[in-house]
Structure formats: structure tokens, C-alpha cells
Amino acid sequence: MNIAQAKEQVFNTIRAYSARDEYGGYILDPEQQRPLFLMGPPGIGKTAIVKQVAEEMGIGLVTYSITHHTRQSALGLPKIVHKQFGDAEYDVSEYTMSEIISSVYDCMEDCGCERGILFLDEVNCASETLTPTMLQFLQFKTFGRHRVPDGWIVVTAGNPVAYNRSAREFDIVTWDRLKRVDIDPDYDSWKAYAYQTGVHGAVLTYLDARKENFYHIEETVDGKRFITARGWSDLSRIIKLYESMDIRVDRTLIAQYIQDKDIAEDFAVYYDLFNKYKSDYRLDEILAGNAPQEIADRAEAAAFDERLSLLGLLMDKVNEAIAGVMKQEDVVTEVLGVLKKVKDGADLKEAAEQEEQLYKRFRRMGVLSADSREKYEAALHILNSFISSHKSFDEISAEYREMVGTMRSDALAAGRKLSEIFTFVGKVWGDGQEMLILVTELTIGYYSSRFIARYGCDEYYKHNESLKFYERKLEILKKGEALWQQSMM
């Protein structure tokens, strides 16, 4: 299965394991709750999906790599305890609490989260001295005498032995204690994540044309050549940082992340070409509806690879504007929640402090994405500015409505760019493959699908009629967005 399907398996498993009967007991006893085992090649996103599930469910997360543990740190250290049995007294050997179990209790204490995920990575790389301890843990959720607290679900992960020399095959006894989920590299499912996290347009358009280069591991006489999803994500981040600092992105940098020299060279050539297209095609003029005829003529005569790159460049610009609007909306929605409490009689400073405590709690839980951190920090900045201004609630409400007005103006501007990309594609390439790609990419994009559901786009709806299998997704999104519109002050 792909990484998106694996995430759904994790989500559903936690829901099922957390289900209780009418008397408050677990329907499936914790000892019968097999730990999930995510089996997949390195860099595919196993850790990322566990973190996403924890954030979406609002539960705690404690992560450990078993390779860092000895039997003593996992099981605890032996100690002598004086006990009396009947009339006789004995010195008994016991163990201190495992560092891993202790970390779960620390998370519960620090974050106030009764439920969570204990994620153990690289479990099939554990030392052989840990094998008996791990078998006991997988069956009974205990290290020594100390058990994982109720409400905490165990998820494990590992790499196939073909990818990791330290990994070893589990025997039947071990597999019989695990709920195994096999994950395969899949570019299309990764792409949805890439849109949400803002992966560089050059990476996306390159992989659109060369999907076979998304994930690649090869044994050669010179050693392993490999490319992973993590490699492309990390390369995207460093390219964006270098570009922002006006540092040249060259083949040497690319080869540090894409460790297959042929594919690194191929992407380096493409990256230079991508930037040439960015310079040659006047993107802002196209999205303003003022594309010169010579630009339209060149696009019409371009080879498919160049068309794909141009389409990617235009979508990059539109998605940047759309994502900006949706992030603004997330912030004003968070601020609105606090202002509603104040309207109902709460003190603004106390309500803002509660919001800050919530943010800190989520950070301690270790589950917040970069977007969520940005949302909370921006919302807290706005709330603190309200507090320091000493304005009345009516004045604060007026200022808040101005923020919403600015956001909606930005949404109109982004909507115009979205309409213009349809106009340009239709004028230059008609309703062919390029239009199909445009509609599909907008539908699977995290921010673009939300934006269209919220603000609409006539051109999108017109061209989406041929893609009936996407309509259900937008219908669900629209219902959620309608509820948001009703809640605005």
C-alpha cells in the first residue's frame, strides 16, 4: 500500500484500540492489541504519518529508535529490594523503570494527555540481547514489571533487510505478535504531502515527468545509489533557502541529497532549465491576464516537457497566493475562537493565556506541524497586540473585521490568478492534456482544494465536469467550508 493508505491504517487502528464498552473498559484488551509494524524502505515517511495522526487526533506522541537502546536502558537497571514473605525476609532483584516507559509518563505529566502513541522505530535493528525483552513487550506492552499506560497505542517501524545491513528478519514468533503494514514508495500519494508542505516547483515538475526517479535504490560496483522521498523533500528545503539567500544551487549541492550521480546530474540540468523558463515566460503578466502574444505563441509551440514546466511555474505562483490566503484564514479562525470566549464574558488576557497554554501543550506533545506552529504563533501575536492596545471589545471586533476584510481581498486576488491560469491554458492548449493536469493538480492540492471549496472557481467547475470521480471530495469540503462561513463575525 502507499503512504496515504498506511496513514489510514494507523488512524483506524488507534480508533479501534481506543474503543470502550458501556462500562468504560476497552473492547479489545490492551494485551490483545497487536502493535502496528510499518514495514517500508527508508525515507518513505513512516515517522511523518505517525506524527500527523497524533496531531490530527490531538493525542500525545513519544518516539524512540530502538537502535539507541541496550537491554539495560530498555528494561531498566537491576536493584535489590528487601521484602518479607510470611515470617521470612528476602532480598529480591527488581528493575528500575525503563527509560521508554518513563518517557511516556513524563509526556502524560507534562502535557496532560491520557492517550497517545508510543512509536518505536527500527525495531528490527534491535540488539539480539534485546530479543527476549522485545517479545515480552510486543505481547504484554511491558518492559520488566512496568507496562505502557492504558490509552497509549504502540506503533513500530522498520526497514526491509535489503535496505539496512543492521536489520534482520523476524521469526514467526515475533511476526505473530505484530499487525504488519507493508508500505511501498508511491509518487502520487507523496505529491499530496508535497503540495501541503510547499515542495519546490522544480522538484514537482521534474518528478511529474520522471516518476521513475522518485524512489530508486541500486547496488552497483561502486556501492549503493539511492534516492528517497526524504531526499527530495530535504533538497527542496535547501533549494528554497539557498534561493532566498541568493546562493547558487549547483550540481555539487544537488548530489549531496540525490545520491545517484546520473539522476543528480539530470535534475541539475533540469533545474537550470526550469529557472530559464521562469525568466523567459513572464509569469506575472500571464496571471494578470496580460500575456504578450509572443509568449502565448512560444507556449503553444513548446514541447510537452516545456509545457509541463511552464504549467508547474504558473501553478507555483497561484498555489503560493492560495496557500497564503488559507493560512491567513486558519489564523483568523483561531483568533475568532478566543474572541467568542471574550464576547461571552471571559477576560481577554486570561483567554489569550489559555490559548498560549494550549499551544505550549501541543508543542510538548511533539505533534505540531510547521503550519500549526505558524498558526498559533501568529494568532498569539495578534491577541497580544489586542491586549497591549487596551482597546474596548467593540474596537477589537472592528479591527478583527478589518483583518477578515484584508484576507477576503487577498482571496479575490488569488481567485483572479486562478481564473487567469485557466484562461491562458484554454487559449494556448485548449481542453487537452494540459487542462486535465491543471484540474487534477488543483483537486489533489491541500490548499487549492480548500480554497476552491471555500471561494469557488467557475472555470474549475466547468472543466471539472469530465472528472466526476473528484466531485465527492469537493462536496465534502464544501459542507465544511459552509459551516466556517456561518461562524464568521
N, C-alpha and C positions, 0 to 999 in steps of 0.2 A: 504494500500500500504506500501511498505518498505521505508526505509530512502533514498535510491537512487532515487526511483520514486518520493518521496516528493521533493527532491532537484531539479529534473527536472521540477516539477510543479512550484516551486519558480522561477526558471530561466525563464521559458516560460511566466509566469505571468508578470515579470518585463519587458521582451522584449515587450509583448503586450501593457502593460500600458504606455510604453515609446514611442510607435509608434506615429509618427506625419503625418499629411496630407501634401499636396503640399504647403499649406500656412504657415506651421510651427506650426499649432495648434495640440493639442492632438486629435487623432482619437476617443479615449474614454475619455470623460471629466473627470477630477480628481474626481468630486463628484460621478461619476458612477463607479469609480474604487474601487470595494469592497476590503477592506483589507483582505489579506490571514490570515487564522487562522489555525495554525498547532496544531492539537489535537493528543496528544500521551503521553504515560506513561513517568515518569521521567527518566532522564539519557539515553535517546534513541538517542540523537544527534541533537535535533531541532536547538539549538543555533549554533552548529558546521556547519550545512549545510547553514544557512543564511550567516555565515562568509565566507564560501567557495565560495558561489555565488558572494558575494561582491568583493572578491579578484579576481575571475576569470573574472568578468565584469569590474573591475577597477573602482568601484564606492564607495562612502562613506558608512559608517555604524555607526549608533548611536543606542545603546542598553539601554533599561531601564527595570527594573522589576516594574510593577505597584504596587506590594505589598508594595513598599517603599514610595508610594506617598499618601498624603492626598488630599482632594479636593483643598486646597489652593496651594499646590506645583504644582499640575497638571493644575489647572485653572489659577493660578496667584492670587496675593493679590489685594483686592479692594482698589481703590484710588478715591479721589474726583477731578474731572476735571471741570474747570469753562468754560461754553460755552454760546454762545449767539444765540438765535433763533428769528429772526426778531428783534423787539425792546426790547425783554425781555432777561434777563440774568439768567442763572440757574447754580446750582452746580449739576453735573451729576456723578453718580457712574460708574467707569470703572474698568478694571482689568489690572494689570501689565502682562507682557508676561510670559507665562508658562515656567517653567524650562525646560520642554521637548522640546518645540518649540525653545527655546533659544539655547539649545544644538545643534540642527540641524543647526541653523545659525552660531554657533561657529565653527562647523565642516566645513561648507562651507567657512568660512573666513580663518580658519587655513590651510585647505587642498586644497582649490581652486576647490572643487568638486561640480559641479552643480547638479549632480544626486547622489542618494544614497538610502539606506534602513533605515527606522526608525523601529526598532524591539522592540516591547513591549511584554515582557514575563509575564507569569502568569496573563493574563488579566481576567481570570475567578476567580481569587482570590482577585480582587479589592474590596475595601470597598464599602458597599452598598451606602454610601453617594456619591460615585463617579459614580453611575449608570447613572443618567441623563447626566452627563458630558461625560461619555464614549459613550453613544448613539449618542450624538451630534458629538463626534469625529469620530466615525465609519462612520457616514453618510456624514459629511461635511469636515472631516480632520481638524477640528478646536478645539482649547481649548480656550474658551472665544471668543474674537474677532480675535485671531491670528491663522492663518492657516499654515499647513505644506507646505513648499515651493513646487512649481511645480517641477517635476522631482524626488521627493522623494516618494518612494513607502512604504506604511505601511504594515508591516508583524507582526502578533501577534502569540502568542503561549499559550498553557495551558495544564494542565493535566486533565484527566477524574476524576470525583469526587471520584471514587473508590480508587484512589491513593493519594488523597490530601484532608485532612479534611477542609482546608480553601477554597477549590474550591467549586463552586456552579454551578448548571445547568443554562444555559442561557435560557431565554424565546424566543418565536418565533420572537418577535420584534428585539431582538439582533441578532439571527441567520440569520435573513433576511437581515442583513447588512454586512454579512461576506461571504468570499469564503473559505469554510471549506475543509481541507485536513486531513484525518484521517491516522495516521501512526501506524503501528504495528511493534513489535520487529522482526527482521529477521537476523539471524546469517550470512547468505551468503552475504548479502549486506554490513553488518558491516565488514566482513572479508576483503573486498577490501580496506576499510579505514584502517584496522589494518595493512595490508601489507605496505601501504604507510607511516604510522607513526611508523613502526617498533615495533609492539606489540611483546612481548616476546614469543619465540617459545614454551615454556611450556604452556602458555595460549592458543595459537592457536591449538596446537596438542591435548590438553585436551578437548577443545570445539569441535574440529573435531570429537572426539569420543563420546562426551556427549553434543550434541547440545541442549538438553532439559534443560541444566544448564546455558545456555547463559543469559536468562532473566527469572526471576522467582520471583513472589510475592505471599506470602501465609499468610493468617491470622490464627494464632494458639492461644491456650490458654495463651501462654507466650508472645503474641504480634506478630508483623509482622516479617516474614522472607523474605528477598528480595535480589536479585542480579540484577544489571543493566549493560548495556553496559558501562556506565561511570565507574562503579565499576571495571570491568575487565581492562579497559584502565588505570585507576589510579593505580591498583595493578601492572600492567605490568611496569609502570614507576618506582614505588618504588622498585620493584624487581631488575630492571636494576641498579638503583642507589645503592642499598644495595650490589649487586654483585660487582660493580665497587669499592666499599669501603671495600670489604671483610667483610661485616656484614652479619651475618647468617639470612637467611629467614626462619622463623618458622611459626607454626600454629597460634601463637598469632598475628603476623603481618598480615597474610592472612585473619584472621577473622575480622580485622579492616576494610577491604574493601569488603569482601564477607560475607554479614550479614545473612547467613543461615548456621548454625553450621555444618549441615551434609555435605553440599557441600563444605564448607571451609575445613573441615577435609578431604574430598575426594580429593580435589585439593592439599592439603598439602602432602598427601601420594604420589600423582602422581608427584608432583614437586621433591620430593626426588628421585623417580624412574627415572624421566627424567634426573636428574643430574648423576645418576648411569649409565644410558645408555651413557651419554656424556663421562663419564670416561672409560667405558668398551670398547665401539666402538672407534676405532682410526680414527676419522673423517678426520683429515688432510691427513692421509695415503690413505684413500678411495678416497678423492678428488684429490690426486696426482696420482692416478692410481696404488697405491702400496698396496692395501688391502690384508693383510695376509689371507690365506685360512681358518684359524680357525674363522676369523671374518665373512667371507662370509658364512661359514657353520652355524654359530650361527644365522646370519640374516635369512638364508633360513629356519631354523627350528623354528624361533620365532613365537609366537602367533601374531595375527593381531594387537593388541594394541601396542605390542613392535615394530612391523614393522612400524606402523604409527608414533611412537615416533622417531624411527631412521630416517625415511624419513623426518620428521619435523626438526630434528637436522641437517641433511645434507642440507636441503633447507635453513635453517637459515644461515649456513655458506656461501652458494652460494649467497643468497639474500643480505647478508652483503657486499660481494665483488661487486655485480652488482649495488647495491644502491650507493656504493662509487664512481663507475665509472660515473653513471648518474648524481650524484650531482656535480662531477668534471666538467662534460660536461655543466651543467647548468651555472657553474661559468665562464668557458672559453667562453661560448656563450655571457654572459653578458659583459665580458671584450672586446670581439670582437666588440660588438656594439659601444663601446666608441672608440676603435682604428680605426674603419671605419670613424668615425667623424674626428679624427685627420688626417687620410690619406687624407681626403677631404679638409683639411686646418684649422681645428679647433685647438685651443690651448689645449694641454693635461690637464693642470691644470684646465682650465675652463670646459672642458668636464667631468673631474672627479668630479668637484664640482656640475655640473648639475646632474650627477648620484647620488651623495650623497643627493642632494635636493629631487630627485625623491624618494629615499629610505625613507628619513625622512617624506615626504608627505604620503607615503603609511603607515608608522608606525602611524602617526597621525590619519589616516583614520581608524585605528584599524582593518585592514583586513588581515594583513600579517600572513601567517602560519610560523611555526618554520623553515621549509625548505627554505622558501623565505627569511626570515631574515638571515639565514646562508649564502644563496647565495649572497645577497647584501653585507654583511659584508666581505665575502671572496673576492669578486670582488673588493671592495673598498680598501682592504688591498693590493691587487696586484697592483692596479692603483697607490696608494700612494707610493709603493716601486719603481714603474717606475719613478714617479716624483722625488723622493729623489735621485735616481741614476744619474739623469742628462744625461741619455743616449740619443743617436740620435734615430730617429724613426726606422731606419733600425736595430739598435741594440735591440730596444724594440720588434720589429717584430720577430727577431731571438729568443729572449727569450720567446716570446709568442708561437712560433712554438715548442720550447722545451717542454713547458707545454702541448701542444696538443700531442706531441710525448709520453710524460710520461702517459698521460691519455689513449692513444691508447695501450700502453704496458700493463697498468692495465686492459684494456678491453680484451686483449688477454689472460691474466692470468685468469680473471673471466670466459672467454669463455671456457678455458680448464677445469675449475672446473665444469662448466655446462655440458660439454660433458662427464666428468667422472661420474657424478651422473647418467646419462642415461646408461653408460656402466655398472655401478655397479647394478643398478636396473634391467636392462635387463639380466645380468648374474645370479643374485641371484633369482629374482622373475619372470623373463620373461615378457611377454606383458600382464600381468594380471591387477588386480585392482590397484596395486601399481603404475604401469606405467600410468594408466589412471589418478590417483590422481596427479602424478607428472606433467603431461602435463596440466591438468586443473588448478592447482595452479600457474604454470608459466604463463598461459594465463591471469588469472584474476589479477595477481600481478601487481601493478602500475609500479614498476621499472623493473621487469623481462620482462613484455610485451614490454616496451620501448626498453630495451636492445636487445631483440631478433629481434625486427623490425629494429633496427639500425645496429647491428653487425651480425645477423643471428645465426643459430644453426642447422646444418644438422640433428642432432639426433632429435631435437624437430620437425622439419618439417616432418621427416619420421614417427614419432609416432603420429603426429597430424592429419594424413590423416583420422583417424577414428572419428575426432571431427570437422566435417565440419562446425558446427554452430559457431565456433570460427574464421574461416578464414577471415570473413568480417572485424572483428575488427583489425586483424593484417594487412590486406590490407590497411586500412585507416591509421594505424600507419606508415606503410612503406612509404606511399606517403609523410607524414610529415617529416619523417627522411631523405628521399632523398633530400628534399629541404634544410635541415640543412647541409648535406654533401657538397652541392654545394656552401654554403655560407662560408665554412672554408677557411682561408687564406692559 
